[in-house]
Structure formats: structure tokens, C-alpha cells
Amino acid sequence: MKKLFLLFFLVCASATVFSQTPSNKKEKPPIDYYKIISADRDTTFVDTTLSIQKKYKFNYLRKDNFELLQFSNVGQTYNSLAYSFDRLNLKPLFAAQSHHFNYKEIEDVNYFNVPTPLTELYFKTAYEQGQQLDAFFTVNTSPQFNFSIGYKGVRSLGKYQHILTSTGNFLFTANYHTKSKRYVARAHVAAQDVLNQENGGLTANSLQLFINDDSEFRDRGRLDVKFENAENKLEGLRFYGDHYYELFAQRDSTGYSVLTIGNVLSYEDKFFRYNQVAPYSGYGPSYETANLFTKTKLEDFNVKGYADFNNSLLGKITAWAGYTDFNYGYNSVLILDEERIPNRIKGNIIEAGAAYEKEYRGFKLSGKGAINVAGDFDGNYLQGAASYDLNNEYSAKASITVHSVAPNFNFQLYQNDYKNYNWKIELNNVKTQELKFEINTKKIGNASVSYTGIDDYAYFAIKANDSTPSPMQASERVDYLKIKAEKEFKFGHFGLDNTLMYQQVLSGETVFNVPQLITRNSLYFEDHWFKRALFLQTGVTFKYFTKYNMNAYDPVLAEFYVQNDQELGGFPLVDLFFNAKIRQTRIFFVYENFTSIFGGKNEYFAAPGQPYRDNVLRFGLVWNFFL
């Protein structure tokens, strides 16, 4: 927490210094001058409005979590109610993917260009001795150079025994362009950590007390958990740089032609550790009788060179080639009677790819593809899309994606002091094919339909006669249909926002579990008060998903695994909220999970053995300074 308060002090001090510039010298720049530039170079601007969508994003992840189910404490993992397959990676991902929900990847980092210094402070209460703070500051030292610095931190004790969370995300970004804008460079440094105490969930006796809603155990700290001596931690440090130069540019009233060359460099060092004071018998025998400790590490270096040719008639054509060097694993080899488990998966990959974009009278065609032409892993993807914008009120998009990539590193190689958690397995590439159609309209709402087929789907599950999960690969194809519709209705000062999702696993339902129906509905009132000095928003949000075989959580792997013995879900989640906006400050009060006070806990879980959150009153704010 010292880091949080130190950063808060520095940001406020910076705001004080910059605010000493006389305000009457210049008029305040328009809000759309405060630009946010995504990793894909799409540009938006700072938004200080208060809407129902802002209410949905006022959470630990700072984004809408409609398709996620939170665990009981802030900073813990999330169970997935639905799945997307947007990430087109060509090499395996790291271990502990359940701890990556709050981990900023390269594509999650934004850059900025602002006419005056900008500060944003986010605060929200947590559970039992804790708080969340996300502090951010950015400034242009000149029209050509911008930097930003931010720190997002969470520390929360939680309601249950031994479930403390402590996370931190430090991010520094910089971007620069020459006055002619022929040369552009941007870079960032990200240092992130996610620490979770683990308790394995409630014991069988405590589960029954929870389900029966025993009044003597509504203080959740009185319920027994399986163990109180383990924790895991994900930590990463990344350096990233991207720069390009216009070799040739011709622009006139008849058209343009621009040839650009660029280079991207990145290096990331990540580790995941699991440690436990004494072994837990439920995870099987262990090699150590005390002080269990295992550290999984990945060093990942990437370099890419690319060229863009952008022509007003032909469109934009991009080609690239990249080199990746990776080193995943452990410091020791495990030698068993029947096998030898190595300590490393290391090697390199050479990739090549191309992309194309063309816009014409509202139509946009785009496509991209890449393949590993050499190296230690096969991988490829091909994606094509066509979209049409009729006007500001109607747009449609259709896309097709084919993707093949090796399963994540921890499916292939894993070591731990628990004997059951050691393997070296050769697996086939996971092959995904997706068809997707989206339509966005202001009058009838937004809708999307996706159909995904997966061959050789990789997952964790408990084999027959085992007690702990192991990596597995489906012999049958998984076919997954997902339909989502959104529509907001306005009646004077009242609003009704609706999101409905229907899902169906057409084949492979024993290895791929999702609820068939998810709905979220918000009924609210909003109005300006006190001569428009305050904007008020208050109402109720209802969320519900049908029962299904919810994935279970394993703390040793920090992964979810498939189980088909227990149906959970089917309980309502009702939040009462009161929000207000005063100038650039948004204030939020929410009474979470209101209906839990009425009892009935049979399916009230975020995962088997892991209860969902109880009712609680929380508050916070988002405050922007424009100096």
C-alpha cells in the first residue's frame, strides 16, 4: 500500500505544479484534443461522461465483465461464462492463464497525445481491509513528445480465511514523432505482479454450512478452508519499442502513395511460483514434506521488421518477418523410474505475414495472415473481414478466421513438488475455425453471431481414478454457437439497458462447458440537478445465467479445469446503484448482490467449492484533472 499512496502523492503534486500556470492565458482545449492511441494505432479521445456503460466498467478490470464471474475477493481470478477466440498467437502462451485477466499484454497498452497535462484517479473500496487505486498521469513535453506513467494497485484481505490478494501494474509509455511526422516511435515498460493467497476452497462441512445459510457462519471468516499455508504469484517485466519511417510519400488532391518501413522489438521476462508451507493430502503425494516451492519461468524475445505501402487506389498492403527466441521451464530435471521429465522448452521461431486493408464508399475489406516458416513450433492464422457503414446509425461486419497454434507451455511441460503435477507431453496443435457476423444499429440495437469449431481442443481435467487435473486433448471436435444481442431503451429520464446471450455447444459438450443463457438488465433513472451542476444516475442491475457444469479452479496450476459432476449457477445477481457526475468527477455507490440476503445458497458459487460474493456496499470515484 505504500506504493499506492506514494504514487497518489506524486500525481497530486504534479497536478498542483502544473495547475499554477495562469488559467486565463488560454482557453481550455476541446475534449477531443486529448487523444488515446491504441496498439493498433486507432485513435479515440478521453471520455468523461457518465453512462450505464461506465457503470459496467467501474470494476477491478476497468472493463465490462458481462462474460465473467467474479470470485469472492477483489484481485482473484474469474470464471468464464463465455469464450472468445480473438487472440491470434503463433506460439504457446505462458502458464497460470487464470491470473492473466488483469495482466496488460502488448495489445492492451495505450499511448497518448494531450494538449495539457492530464491526470486520472480511480478509487474503489475492496473487502475487509483493502482498497483499489488506479492513478495515471500523462503530458506532452512538446507537440512531438508525450509520456505517461501509471500504477494500478489492489490489496484486499477478503471475507474468507487466507484469501488475501495483492496486485500491482506499473506502466510507463512514451511516443514521439518528428515535426514532419515522417518518423514515429513509441515504447513502453510494464512491470506487473499478481499475488494470491490460496486456501483450496471450503471444506465439505463448511460447504454444507454455507449452503444451509447457517446464521452463525455469516461471518465468513468462521468457515473452515482446506488449507491456510499456500500462495502463488505471477510476475512479469516487459520492454517494448516500435518505430517506423516514411521512405517515400506523395500526397496531392488526386490521391496519395506512402511507403513506410518499421521495426518492433520486445523482451518479456515472466515467472509463476507456487509455494506452500506443508503439503495438502488432497493434491496427492509430494516430494517434499515441508516448504514446497516451484518456480516456472519464461524469457521471450521478439524482433520484427515490416513494410507498409498505402495507396489511395490500391489500399494498404503490409508485409512483415519476425524472429522469436523463447526459453520456458525450470532449473532442474526430474528423473523418475519410468520417465525423465526435462526442465526446458527452448528454441526459436521465424514467422512471415501480410495484411491488407481497403475502404471504398462505406465498404471496408481487410485480411491478414501469418505462418511460422521455421523453428520449433508450427503455427499459422488467416483472417478475412468485410464491413459496411451505411451511416452513423447502421453498420455490419462479417469475418472468418482460421488459426492453428500449439497448446500453452504448461500443457506440454510442468513441474511441481506435488508428484501428480509433473509431465512432459507431446500434443497436437489446437485448430480453430470461426465465422462471425455483427450488426450495429442505433434503432434496433447491436447483435453478433459466431460459430466456432475447434479440433484437438486442449483442456485440463481429472482423469478416472485421479484426484488432480492433468492436460488432455479432445478426440472429438468442439462446435460452439454464440449469439449476443444488446439494446437500450430510453423513456424520458428513465432507461432500460438489456444484454442477452444464448450459447449452445453442438458437439464436445463433455469438454467445453458454458451456460446456455446469460442476461443482464439495468433499469435506471438519470437527470441533471442543481442547475445542471450535478448529473444523477440511479437504478438496479439484474444478471442471471442458467445452471451448467461450471469449471473448477486449481491453485497449484492457477488454471481452471473441466468437471461434469456438479451443476452450479442459476442464481440472480442484483446490484443497486447510485452514481453522480460533478464536472469531470464520476462518483459510484453500489450495493452488490442484494438478493443474497434472502438466503438460498445451493448454487451460489463462482466455482466448485468457491462461494460467490456476499452482499456488500461499495463506493468509489473516477476523477480527471485537465490542467
N, C-alpha and C positions, 0 to 999 in steps of 0.2 A: 504493500500500500504506500510505502514511502515514495516509490517511483511515480505512482499516480498523483500524489499531492505535489511532488516536485515539478512534474510536467504541467499540472494545473497552474502552479505559481508562475512558471516561466511564460506560459501562454498569456496569462493575465498581465504579467509585467510587460510583455511585448505589446499587448493591446494598449496599455497605458502610455507607453513611449510613443507609439505611432499616433495615438489619439491626440497628442499635444500639438500636432500640425493644425493651424487655424482652419476651421471648417468653412469660413466664409470666402476662402480663396477660390474654391472650386465647387461646382455643383456635384452632387452625388452621381456617379455613373449609373447608367441603366443596369438592371439586374442581369440582362443577357450578355453583359460585358465580362461577367465572372464565369469563365469557361472551364468546363471539365472535359478532359480529353481521355478517352478510353484507350486500352491497349491496342485496339483495332483502329485507332485514330478517328473514331466517331466523336463528335463534339455535342455536348449539351451545356446547360448552364445551371447555376445554383438555384434551387427552388426552396423558397421559404414559406410556401403556402401550407395550410392545414387542410387535409382531406382525409377521407376514410382510408385511402391507401397509405397515407403517412402513419395512421394508427396501426395498420398491419405491419409496418416496418419498424415500429418502435419496440425493438427487442434486441437480444444479445447479438444476433447475426446482422442486424441492421438491414434486413430484407424480409420480404413476405415469406412466411414459413407454412403456407397452406398445406403443402405436401409432406410436412414433417410433424413428428410427435415428440414433444419435449420430455426429457427425463425430469426427475423431481427437483434437481438443483440447477441453477444458472451455471453455465460453463461445462455441463456434462454433454454427452452425446445426444443424438436424435435418432429415433426410429423412422424409417422411410415408409410413408403411406403410398407413395407412387414413385416412379423411376423415369429419368430422362437419360438419353444417350447422346448428349451433345459433345462430349469431350472426345476429340479425335487425336489421341496419343498414339505414337508409333512404338513406344517401349513400355514395359511394365511400370506400374505405379508402386509407390513405397508401401510399407506395412502400415498398420493402425489407421485404416481409412475412416473408421468411425470417429477419429479425433481430428479429421480434416475439415469439418464443417465450418470452423472459424479460421482456417488456415488460408491466408491470402496467396493464391497462385499468381504467376506472371500475368495471366489474363484478367485478374481481379484488380490490378493496380491501376489507378487513375493518375493523370497528370493535370496541371492547372495553368491557367493564364488569366491573371486578375489585374485590373487597373489600380486597385488599392489593396492593402493588406486585408486578409480575410481569416477569421477565426470561427471555428465551430466547436461547441462544447455539448457533449451528450452525457446525461447522468440518469441512472435509474437504480432504484433500490433493489436489493437482492434478497436472500433468505438467511435469517439468523446470523447477524454479524457479518455484513458484507455489503458491497456496492459495485456498480459498474460505472466506468468513466471512459469516454472516448473523446480525446482532446486533439484538435487539429489546427494547424496554422500554415498559411501559405502567403507568399509575397513575390511580386516581381521586382527585383532589384533594378531592372531596366526593362524597356519594352521587349528585349530579346531573351532575357533570362528569368526563369521562375524556379523557386524551390518550395518544397512543403515538408513539414515534419509533423508526425502524429504518433500518438500512443493510445492504444485501447487496452484497458486492463479490467479484469474481473477477479474478485475474491469473495467467496461465499461459503459459509460453514455448512449450510443445508439443514434440513429438518431431521434427517436420519443420522444414525451413528456412522462415523468415519466416511463421510462423503464430501469433504471439503474440496473446492475447486479453486485453482489459481491460474489465470491465463494472462498472457501479455503479447501484444502485437505492436512492435515498433516499426515505423515505415518512414523512410526519407526518400523523396523524389526530387528530380531536377530535370528541366528541359530547356533547351537553348536553340535559337536559330539566328542566322546572320540577318542583317537588315534586308538583304535581297531575298531571304528565305530559300536560297539555293542549298544551304547546308543546315540540317536539323539534327539535333542529338538529344537523347533523353536517357535517364538512368535512374535506378532505384536500389536501395539497400533495405532488405526486410529481415528482421530478427524476431522470431516468434517462438512461443512456448505454450504448451497446454499441459497442466499438471492436474491429475485427478486422484484423490484417494479412492480406493476400491473396497467394497465390502461384500461383493458376490450376491447381493440381494438379501431378502428376508429369509429367515429360517422357516421350516414348514409350520411350526407352531405360531410364529409371528404372522405368517401369511393368513392363517385362519383367524387370528385376532383382528387383522386388518379388514378381511372380507366381512367379518361379522360386525365391523364398526364398533368394537368394544369401547365404551366411553372412557375406560381407564387408560386406554392407549392412544387417545387422540393427540397426546404429546408424542410425536413420532420417535423421539429420542429414546423412548422406553421399549420400543420394539427391538428384538434381537436380530442381528445380521449374521451372515455366515462367517465372516472374519473381520478383524479390525486392524490389520497389520500390513496392508498392501497398498501400493500406489504405482501408477505408471505416468510416463511423461513423454510427450512428443516435442521435439525442439528442432528448429531449422534456422539457418543463416544463408541468405541469398544475395548475390551481387549480379546486377543486370544492366546491360547497356545496349542501346540501339541507335545507330546514326546512319544518315544517308545524304547523298549529294546529287544535285541535278547536273548531269553531264551535258545535257542538251535541252533547251526549252525554246519553243517558238509559239507565241500566243498573239493572235490578232482577231479582228472582228469576224473572220470566216471560220476560225477554229483554233485548235491547239495541238501540239505534239510535245511530249515531255519524256525524256529518258533519264531514269534515276537508278543509281546503284547504292546498295546499302550493306550493312554488316550488323549482326546481332551476336553478342557474347553473354553467356550466363554461367554462373557457378553456384551450386547449392550443396550445402552440407547439412544432412538431416540425421537425427537419431531418434529411436524409440527405446525406452528402457522400462522393464518391469522388475520391481523388487518387492520382497515380502520377508518379514522377519522370521516366520516359521511356515512350513508348507501346510496347505489345506488338503485334507484327505479326499475331498470331492473331486480334485483335479488329478487324482491318481498318485502313484509313487514319484518320488523326486530323488535327484542325485545328491542333493544337499539336505541336511537336517535343520539348518538354520541359515538365515541371511541369504535367501535366494536373490540372485541378481543376474539379469541378462540384458545386454545392450545390442540393438540392431541398428546398423549404420548404413548410410548411402551417401556417396560422393558422386555428384552428377555435373559434368562439364559439357557445355553445348556451344558450338560456333556455327553461324550460318551466314552465307553470302547470298544476296538477292539482287535482281534487276527488275525494274518496273518500266513498261512502255505504255504511256497513257495518251491516247489519240481520240479526238472528238468524233471521228468517224468509226474507228475500229473498236474503241473501248479500251479498257485497261487490262494489260497482259502482264502477269508476274511469273517469274521463274526463280527457283532457289535450289541451293545444295547445302546440306548441313552435315556436321560431324558431331557425334556424341560419344563421350567416354564415361563409363559408369563403373562403380565399384560398390557392390552391396554385400553385406554379410556380417561376419563375426570374427573374433580374434583367435578362435580355437576350432580344431577339427574334432568331431565326435566319432569315436571308433567303438562300434558295438559288435557283439558276437556275430550277428547275421548281416550287418551292413556297415558302411562307412559314410557318415554324413559330412560333406565338405563344409568349409567355412565361408566360401566366397562365390558369388556370381559376378564376374567382372569381364569387361570386354568393350567393344565399341560398335558403333552403327554409322553407316553413311547413308543419308537419305537424299532424295531428289523429289521436287514437286513443282507444280504450276497452278496458277489460278487465273480466272477470267471474270471480268465484270463489264456489263454494258447496259446503259439506260437509254430509253427512247420513248418519249411521249407517255410517260407513266409506267412503261414496262421496264422491268429490270431482270436481266439474265445474269446468273452467276454460277461459277463452278470452281472447284478446287480438288486437287488430288495429290497424294504423295505416296512414296514407296521406299522401303529400306532396300537399297540396291546391293548392299554388302554389310557384313557384320554378324553379330551373334544372335540377333533376333529378327525373324521375319515380321513384317507389318506393312499395312497399306490402308489407305482410305480413298474414297471417291464420293464427292458430294455435288449435286446439282440442284439449282433452285430457280424458280421463276416467280416473279411477283408483279402485281399491278396496283397502282394507286390511282383510283378514279378521280379523287379529290381529297380534301382534308377529312372527309367523313367515311370513305369506303376504301378498303384495301384488302388484297388477298395474296396468299403466297402458297406455293406448293414446292416440296423438296423431296429428294431421295438421297439416302446415304447408305454406303456400303463400307464396312470397317472391319479390319482383321488385326488383332493385337494379342500378344502373349499375356496370360494371366499375371496378376500382380506378383511382385517378388516374393511376398510371404506365402503365396500358394506353392511356389516352386522350392523355396528353401526357408526353413525356420529352425531355430534352436532356442531351448529354454531349459532351466533347471528341472522343470517337470518332465518326466520321461515321455509322457504322451504327446508333448508338443515339440517333437523333433522329426523332421522329414526332409527329404530331397526327392522331388517328384518331377518327372517329365510330363508336361501337359500340352495339349494341342492349343493352337490359337483360338481365342473366342471370336466368332464371326457374327457380326450384327448387320442386319439389313432393316432400314426404316423408311417408311413412306409417311409423309406428314403434310397436312393441309390446314391452313389458318385463314380466318376471315375476321376482319376488324371493322365494325361499323359503329357510328355514334347512336343510331336509332334503335337497332335491334341487339346490340351488344357484340361481344367477341366470342369466337368459338375456335377450337382446334381439334383435329382428329389425327391420331398417329397409330400406325400399325407396325410393330417391331417383331422381327423374327431373329432368334439367337440360336446358333449352332455351337455345340461344345461349351455351353454355359458353365462357368466356374463359380463355385459357391462353397461355403463351409457348412458342414452338417455333422451330426453324431452318427457314426456307423453302428450297426447292430452289435450288441454286446460291449460297446464302448460307453464311456461316460463323458468324454470331452470331444469337441469338434475337430474335424480334420478336413483338409482340402479335397474337394470332389469335383467331378466334371460330368455334366448331364449327358446321358446317352441319347435322350430324346430331345427334339427341337422344342424351344420355348417360343410360343406365339402370344403376343401381348397387345391388346387393344386398349386405347386410352382416349376418352372423349371428354373435353372440358368446355364449359360454357360460362360466360360472365356477363352480367347485365346490372346496371344501376338505374333505379327509378327515382325521380325527384317529384315531390308533391309540395310545392311552396317551400316552407322551411324544413320539410321532412325528406328523408332519403331512405331508400331500401337498396342495399348492395348485396348481390347474390353471386355465389360461385358454386358451380355444381360439376362434379367429376364422376364419370362412370368408367369402370375398368373391368376387363374380362381377360383372364388367362385362358386362351383357347386350347393350348396344349402345354405340357410341362408344369401343371399346377402343383405337383408334389415338390418342386424345387424352386418355384417362383411364386411367392405369396403376396397378395395385395388385397385390401378391402374393395368390395365391388362398388361401393358408393361412398363419396365424400361430399359433404355440403357445408357451406359457410354462408350465413345470412346476417347482415347487420342492419338494424332499424335504428335511425338516429334523427336527432333534431339539431339544426345549426342556425345561427343568426348572429348579426352584429349588434352589440350592445354599447351603451355609454358613448353615443355619438360616433359609432364605428371605431372606437379605441380598442375594443375587445371583440374577438370573434370566438363564439362559443360553439362547441360540438359535444353532444351527449347522447348516449343510447346504449344498446345492448347488442352483443355479437353471439350468435349461436353457431357452434360447429359440431358436426356429427360424422362418424364413419361406421360402417357396418362391421360386424364381427368377422374375424379372419384368423388364420394361423399366423400370429404375429412372430416375426423373427426374434430370437433370443440374443442376449448380449454376453460375450465372453471377455472378461477383463485381462486375461493373460495375453490374448491376441489383440485386444482392443478392436474386435470385429464382431459383426452380427452373423448369426448362423441360422439356417433353416430348421424349423421344428414343425411337426404336423400333429402333435399330441394335444395342444391346448389352444382353443379359440378365445381370443380376447378382443376388446373393443365393444362397440355398440353402446357407448355411454355418451351423454351430451356434455359439451363443454360450453359454458355460458359465462361471458365476461360482461360486467357493467362498466362503462367508461364515461369519463368527464374530461374533455380536452378543451384547451383555450389557446388562442394566439394573441399576443400583445407585441405589436411591431414585428421584430424578427425572432421572437421567442415563442416556442410552442411548448405548452405545459400539458402533461398527461397524468391522469389519475385512472387507475383500473382496478376493479375488484375481480380478481381472476377466479375462474372455476366456481362460480357462485352456487351451482346446483349440488356441489359435493357436500354441502352442509345438511342435505336431506338424507344422507346415508346411501346404502346400496353400492357396495364396493366389489361385487363379484367379478366384473370385467375392467375395473378401474386401474389399468396398468399401462405403462409405457413399453414394457417388455415382460416376459415371464419372470416373476419374482421381483420385478422393479415397479413399485407403485407410481402412479401419476401424481402430479402436484395437488396438494390440498388448496382450499380456498385461502386467498391472501389479498390484502390491499397493498398495491404498489403505486409509486408515483415517480415522476422524473420530468426532464425537460430536454429540449434541443435549443441551443441559443447561438445565434450567428452575430458576429461583430463585423460591420463593414466600416473600415477606418479611413 
